[in-house]
Amino acid sequence: MALRDILVVPDPILKKVSARVDAVDDDLRALMDDMLETMYAAPGIGLAAVQIGVPKRVIVMDISGPEDENAPRFFVNPEILWASEETAPYEEGCLSVPEIYDEVERPSRVKLRYLNYAGETIEEEAEGLYAVCIQHEMDHLEGVLFIDHLSRLKREQAVKKVRKQAKAA
C-alpha cells in the first residue's frame, strides 16, 4: 500500500468524467488499498479514484466514528437506482477542497448498485451520512465537486481560499 497525493481545486483532472472499470482484479484492489490508506491519512471518510488522478469509477469510504473500529467500504462502478424525493441538508467538506465546508441539499435516501472488493454485485439502500457520502463521492465520478452545488459566488470564494492556502504552504 502507498499514500497517494490528493488533487485539489482547481486541478482540471477533478472535472473529468471517470471511466467504468471492466473487472475487479488484483491491480484494482491494490489501487483501492492505496486509496483507503490515503483517505485515512488525510483524514477523510470518502475518496474517489479521480481525486488521486485516476479517473476510474472507484470509491472507498469509511463512515465509522473515531471511537469505532474501521469499517472500510469499496464501490466499483456504483450507480444510483433510486433516490427519495425527500431531501436533507448536510454540511459537507472535501479532501480536494481543503478546509471549506458548506451545506448541500441531497436526497435523504438512495438505492445503489455496485461491485465490492471481491467483485460481487451488491444492491442496498443508504440513508443518513451513508447516503450523503456516497452521493458526494459519486459526484466526483461525474467531474462534480460539492462546491458545484453552491452559488457561483460561494464556489469562487472557496477556490480562491484554497489557492491562497496553497501559496501560504
Secondary structure, DSSP 8 states (H G I E B T S, - for coil): --------TT-GGGGS--B--S---HHHHHHHHHHHHHHHHTT-SEEEGGGGT--BSEEEE----TTS----EEEEEEEEEEE-S-EEEEEEEETTEEEEEEEEEEESEEEEEEE-TTS-EEEEEEEHHHHHHHHHHHHHHTT--GGGGS-HHHHHHHHHHHHHHHHH-
